Amino acid sequence: MNYDVIIVGGGGMGSSAAVHLAQSPNGARVAVIERDPTYIDAQTWRANTGGIRRTHSLPENIALSQYSIEYYRDFAAHTEVDGIGTDAEFVPGGYVMTASPAGIANLAVNFELQTTMGVDVRWLEPSQAASQFPMLRQDHIGAAVHSPADGWANPQRVLEGLRRKAVALGVDYLVDEAMVFERAGRRISSVTLASGRTLRAPTIVLAAGPWSGLVAKKAGVTIPVGPLLRHDFDFEVDAPSAPQPFIRDWARIAFRPEGRGYRGGAQTTATSRSFDFAADPNFFETMMRPALTDSLHGFEGVRQVGAVTGLFDFNALDQNAIIGPCSGTLDNLYLLTGFSGHGFMHAPGAGRAIAELIIHGEFRTIDLTRLGWQRVVDGKPYLDRKAG
Ligand SMILES: Cc1cc2nc3c(=O)[nH]c(=O)nc-3n(C[C@H](O)[C@H](O)[C@H](O)COP(=O)(O)OP(=O)(O)OC[C@H]3O[C@@H](n4cnc5c(N)ncnc54)[C@H](O)[C@@H]3O)c2cc1C
């Protein structure tokens, strides 16, 4: 069967790319190969914090989040089929990013960039931060930035909505697994599926999340993307949570209110790099509890009430996405992976960007050239400026 574009992986990223491709004026014929339509292991299904923030340090990541926030706000319109759209359940609860005393200079540079790019961000000295958000410990932070219009949404609803819209636009979702990539020089000539079916298209998009490195290897390309185990918890204290922003503390705790308690995790790269979803039974006690009690007020009696694990599509080079063709290596393989924990907030913009590249041969809205394949070839990381 021949298509214009074959997308390997039908999670949030692959489905966003499919929608944006199918919405192009000439309506590309798109096949999405997704081996598990329950999505039980997909990151998009497990990313239950659903955080969306514009408080990044790279202009590309800020711009991607800008687009996502607009897109998720109007998600029902974007995903409308037969008069019914999907609600992304976007909550504009805001974000607070804190910096350590040593990280103030970096936070300030990031703040300037965000301001220049039109993000509503407010600088808070430690005393201001602590009085506005009493759980923040004044003696623990050097400064903070509040972005009141950022927030969170529901990744499962988003995936459902994108997929439903893509199908309505004529995209074929094939329940199958991409197994063999036949090559002709620097191009993939066909993709053979576990069912034995063979598909052909001039362009292949790799959006297989944490499995992207494995799939790329099948096509003969090494990419620095693999799984990184992430734990997210639901947790409570005796007092119910009040409405408050998503707090991302420099010492790596990141959480938001959920129900009567909270939901979130501790950012660390010291977890398993395998495809095993088994939770570390000690993680809450050894990582979460100390991170919460050391960094914040009011968590002395914190208790875990739920947990989920999931695998990030972790880019070991620089923890940023790789978007675009593997030019010079495998010219018609387009990467859409390596988001390293930011793929929910970047899916709408990244899907649009890959569609632009495929349809027009260039980025039309956000220039993501610096997130391309060339930096992988050159071994030159494009790093975030951290305020930790
Ligand atoms: C616990 C957790 C919390 C997170 N929190 C946030 C957050 O707050 N904010 C944020 O922006 N991001 C967050 N993320 C990251 C975000 O979920 C992902 O970056 C995003 O969902 C992008 O997903 P994806 O479509 O690339 O990958 P996935 O959703 O994993 O989809 C990849 C798909 O590829 C399929 N596949 C793999 N190999 C093959 C093959 N050979 N053939 C066919 N199909 C294949 C898989 O079945 C899977 O469905 C979180 C992730 C986790 C795990």
Ligand as a Chemical Component Dictionary entry (heavy atoms), coordinates in Angstrom:
data_LIG
# 
_chem_comp.id                   LIG 
_chem_comp.type                 NON-POLYMER 
_chem_comp.pdbx_formal_charge   0 
_chem_comp.three_letter_code    LIG 
# 
loop_
_chem_comp_atom.comp_id 
_chem_comp_atom.atom_id 
_chem_comp_atom.alt_atom_id 
_chem_comp_atom.type_symbol 
_chem_comp_atom.charge 
_chem_comp_atom.model_Cartn_x 
_chem_comp_atom.model_Cartn_y 
_chem_comp_atom.model_Cartn_z 
_chem_comp_atom.pdbx_ordinal 
LIG C1  C1  C 0 4.972 9.843  33.984 1  
LIG C2  C2  C 0 5.165 10.859 32.897 2  
LIG C3  C3  C 0 4.846 12.193 33.120 3  
LIG C4  C4  C 0 4.994 13.126 32.110 4  
LIG N1  N1  N 0 4.640 14.427 32.350 5  
LIG C5  C5  C 0 4.709 15.333 31.355 6  
LIG C6  C6  C 0 4.280 16.682 31.579 7  
LIG O1  O1  O 0 3.853 17.049 32.672 8  
LIG N2  N2  N 0 4.362 17.553 30.531 9  
LIG C7  C7  C 0 4.850 17.172 29.302 10 
LIG O2  O2  O 0 4.919 18.002 28.405 11 
LIG N3  N3  N 0 5.268 15.906 29.071 12 
LIG C8  C8  C 0 5.208 14.980 30.063 13 
LIG N4  N4  N 0 5.647 13.702 29.835 14 
LIG C9  C9  C 0 6.223 13.362 28.511 15 
LIG C10 C10 C 0 5.139 13.180 27.459 16 
LIG O3  O3  O 0 4.184 12.267 27.957 17 
LIG C11 C11 C 0 5.680 12.656 26.123 18 
LIG O4  O4  O 0 6.828 13.386 25.752 19 
LIG C12 C12 C 0 4.607 12.810 25.044 20 
LIG O5  O5  O 0 3.433 12.167 25.459 21 
LIG C13 C13 C 0 5.027 12.372 23.659 22 
LIG O6  O6  O 0 4.732 11.077 23.458 23 
LIG P1  P1  P 0 5.030 10.275 22.115 24 
LIG O7  O7  O 0 3.837 10.237 21.247 25 
LIG O8  O8  O 0 6.308 10.737 21.516 26 
LIG O9  O9  O 0 5.314 8.849  22.758 27 
LIG P2  P2  P 0 4.273 7.775  23.265 28 
LIG O10 O10 O 0 3.053 8.391  23.835 29 
LIG O11 O11 O 0 5.052 6.840  24.128 30 
LIG O12 O12 O 0 3.833 7.049  21.928 31 
LIG C14 C14 C 0 4.726 6.223  21.201 32 
LIG C15 C15 C 0 3.909 5.123  20.579 33 
LIG O13 O13 O 0 4.735 4.394  19.684 34 
LIG C16 C16 C 0 4.260 3.072  19.661 35 
LIG N5  N5  N 0 5.312 2.225  19.083 36 
LIG C17 C17 C 0 6.566 2.031  19.540 37 
LIG N6  N6  N 0 7.255 1.242  18.704 38 
LIG C18 C18 C 0 6.429 0.929  17.690 39 
LIG C19 C19 C 0 6.572 0.155  16.493 40 
LIG N7  N7  N 0 7.729 -0.456 16.181 41 
LIG N8  N8  N 0 5.502 0.030  15.659 42 
LIG C20 C20 C 0 4.317 0.638  15.967 43 
LIG N9  N9  N 0 4.131 1.387  17.069 44 
LIG C21 C21 C 0 5.178 1.552  17.916 45 
LIG C22 C22 C 0 3.943 2.775  21.115 46 
LIG O14 O14 O 0 3.025 1.706  21.231 47 
LIG C23 C23 C 0 3.373 4.111  21.580 48 
LIG O15 O15 O 0 1.954 4.144  21.582 49 
LIG C24 C24 C 0 5.503 12.729 30.830 50 
LIG C25 C25 C 0 5.831 11.393 30.603 51 
LIG C26 C26 C 0 5.659 10.470 31.625 52 
LIG C27 C27 C 0 6.032 9.042  31.332 53 
# 
loop_
_chem_comp_bond.comp_id 
_chem_comp_bond.atom_id_1 
_chem_comp_bond.atom_id_2 
_chem_comp_bond.value_order 
_chem_comp_bond.pdbx_ordinal 
LIG C1  C2  SING 1  
LIG C2  C3  SING 2  
LIG C2  C26 DOUB 3  
LIG C3  C4  DOUB 4  
LIG C4  N1  SING 5  
LIG C4  C24 SING 6  
LIG N1  C5  DOUB 7  
LIG C5  C6  SING 8  
LIG C5  C8  SING 9  
LIG C6  O1  DOUB 10 
LIG C6  N2  SING 11 
LIG N2  C7  SING 12 
LIG C7  O2  DOUB 13 
LIG C7  N3  SING 14 
LIG N3  C8  DOUB 15 
LIG C8  N4  SING 16 
LIG N4  C9  SING 17 
LIG N4  C24 SING 18 
LIG C9  C10 SING 19 
LIG C10 O3  SING 20 
LIG C10 C11 SING 21 
LIG C11 O4  SING 22 
LIG C11 C12 SING 23 
LIG C12 O5  SING 24 
LIG C12 C13 SING 25 
LIG C13 O6  SING 26 
LIG O6  P1  SING 27 
LIG P1  O7  DOUB 28 
LIG P1  O8  SING 29 
LIG P1  O9  SING 30 
LIG O9  P2  SING 31 
LIG P2  O10 DOUB 32 
LIG P2  O11 SING 33 
LIG P2  O12 SING 34 
LIG O12 C14 SING 35 
LIG C14 C15 SING 36 
LIG C15 O13 SING 37 
LIG C15 C23 SING 38 
LIG O13 C16 SING 39 
LIG C16 N5  SING 40 
LIG C16 C22 SING 41 
LIG N5  C17 SING 42 
LIG N5  C21 SING 43 
LIG C17 N6  DOUB 44 
LIG N6  C18 SING 45 
LIG C18 C19 SING 46 
LIG C18 C21 DOUB 47 
LIG C19 N7  SING 48 
LIG C19 N8  DOUB 49 
LIG N8  C20 SING 50 
LIG C20 N9  DOUB 51 
LIG N9  C21 SING 52 
LIG C22 O14 SING 53 
LIG C22 C23 SING 54 
LIG C23 O15 SING 55 
LIG C24 C25 DOUB 56 
LIG C25 C26 SING 57 
LIG C26 C27 SING 58 
# 
